[in-house]
C-alpha cells in the first residue's frame, strides 16, 4: 500500500486506482474463497459505466464462497509508474496482485480492446499465451458480446463464456472450488468445464485451412468436447438478481447514473445489428420489479438520474405504466428519467411529456440510412414521415438538440443513398425553423458498416477504405446547413473492427506483434496508430483484407460456425435474400419470423 501511495502522487486522476468507493465489496480473505478478478480492458471511467460489469460484480459477490474484485486498464502514466516500480496489476478491493487469483476474467465489448488484454496480462506477470501458462497461473476467462467470435483471442484465453454470465460464472467458480479442494489440476477443471453449457475451451479444438485461406474444418480434438457450443441465457429475467447497490465512483465516469435493464433482446431484426440477434429470445422484466429496483438504487447511491436501458426502449410493453410509477416518486425527489434507444415509429407526445418532467436531455434517433429503399434493405422499418413527425413533436416539446445516427457502406448502397442522409438532415433542420426564440442543433453521426457474426449480413464484404472515403467526401459536400454538425467514425478503425470481428486464430500472432509494437488503447483517437497495425500484419504475412473485404457465401465454414446462438442459419440466409429483394420482415410483435431463438427458453418469447 505504501508503494501505491508513492506512485499515486505522480499520476493524473489517482481516484481511478485507489478503490474503497461507496458500495464496493471487501471480504475477509479465507483459504476457501474463489478469487475472481473481473477485468475491464479500458480505463476506469469507461469500465465503471458498464452495466454488465455492475450486474456480475453484484451477483458473484452474493456467494459466500466467491470474492469478485474489479480491475481496469491503467492509463499511460500509471502503467509507466507501475512498471518503473515493479508493481504488478492489482485488484481495487484488496490491492492484491491478480496473478494470485483463481480467475482473471475479461469482458470483450469492442474488438480494439484486445491488445489491452495482452497488456494487462503482461502487467500482471501472467504469460500471454495459454500454452505457456503453468498450473499455478490463474485461469484466464473471457466473455461479452465480442466473444461470439472468440477465435482471434483463442491463443490467449483458457476458457470463453458464450452468452449471459449471471449463472454460468457461479457454476464455474463452484466447479473450480470442488476440483481445487480435491487436489485437482487446472486441466481437470477445463475438461469438466466444457460440459457446462456456454463454455468453450479453444485448446480442445483444431482448425485446418484450405490453400486459399478459408477454413477446411473445425472440430474437437478431445472426445469430451462438444462439437457445438450453445450460448447461455437467463430464462426468468424478472427473477434474475439485479444490484440493489452500484459502486459509486470518486471521479466522473462516462455514464454516472443509475441504470435499469428493461429487457434483453429486440423485436425488430435490423439486419446489420448483432446485438438484436445474439440476445434473443426477448425477455422482459415487469414494471413492478423495475420500479422496486430503481428505488433501491437511488436510495443506495444518491444518483439524480435513472437511465432505462434496452436495445429499443420504446418497445418495452409496460413503458407508460413504468414511467408513471417512477415519476410518482422521482419527480418529488428531482430524479430525472433518461430513455436512450428510442424508436421514431412509436415515439409520442405522451412519452415526451413523461421524459421531460424533471430535466431535458438530448434526444437521439437512428434512421441508419438516408433513403427508404436502403432502410427496407436493412429492415429498419422506419419511414421519413415517422422521423419528421417525431422531430416535430420534439421541437414543439422544447427540445433544441437532436442526434441522428446513420451508417455508410451498407450492402447495396448507392450514391443516392449517401446523399439521402444529407437530404434527410436538411429536411429536419428546415422543420426546426418553426421553433421560435431558440436555435436548434442537428447532430449527424455517421459510422461505417462493419459486417458482424450472427447477422444476415455476416457474409458481406466491407467497403474498402478508399470507397468509404469517397462516400464521406460526397456527404460532406452535400451538407450546407449550419445547423447541422457532421461527425465521423474513423474508417481505419472500422476496418480493423471488421478484421477482428470476422477473423480466425491466425490473427493471434498479429495481435501479439501489434501489442509488442505499442498498440494499446486503440479505442482512443490519440493512441490509435494504423501504420503500426499494418506493419504487424505485414510482418506476420497476414492480409487483413482477406477478413474485412472478402465476401463469403452461405455454406462456407466461418470462424464462429461452431457456436449455436439459437437463431438458425437458414433464417439468416432467408433474411439476406429478402434484403437483396428489398423486402422487409415484420417485428416479432407483429408476426413471429421463426428464427428459432424461442426454443432456448422452452418456446417462450416476450416479443
Protein Blocks (a to p, Z undefined) as FASTA:
>chain_A
ZZmmmmmmmcghkllmngoiehiacddddfklccdddddfbdfklmmmpmklmmmmmmmm
mpmkbccdddddddfklmmmmmmnopacddfklopafklpmbdcdddfbfklmmmmmmmm
mmnopafblklpcfkbccdddedjklmpmklmmmmpmbdcedjfklmmmmmmmmmmmmmm
nopafklmmmmmmmpghiacfklpccdddfkopafbdcdfbfklcfbdcddddfblmlpc
cdfbdcddfbdcfblcddddfbgcjfklpaklmklmmmpccddddfklmmmmmmmmmmmn
opabdcdddfblmlpmklmmmmmmmmmmmmmnopacddehiafklccfklmmmmmmmocc
dddddehpabfklmmmnonopafklmmmmmmmmmmnopabdcddddehiehiafklmmmm
mmmmmmmmmmmmmpghiacddddddddddddehiaklmpccddfklmmmmmmmmmmmpmb
fkbccddddfklmmmmmmmmmmcfklmmmmmmmmmnopahklbmklpcfklmmmmmmmno
pafklmmmpccdehiacfklmpcehiafklmmmmmmmmmnopacddfklocghnommmmn
nopacZZ
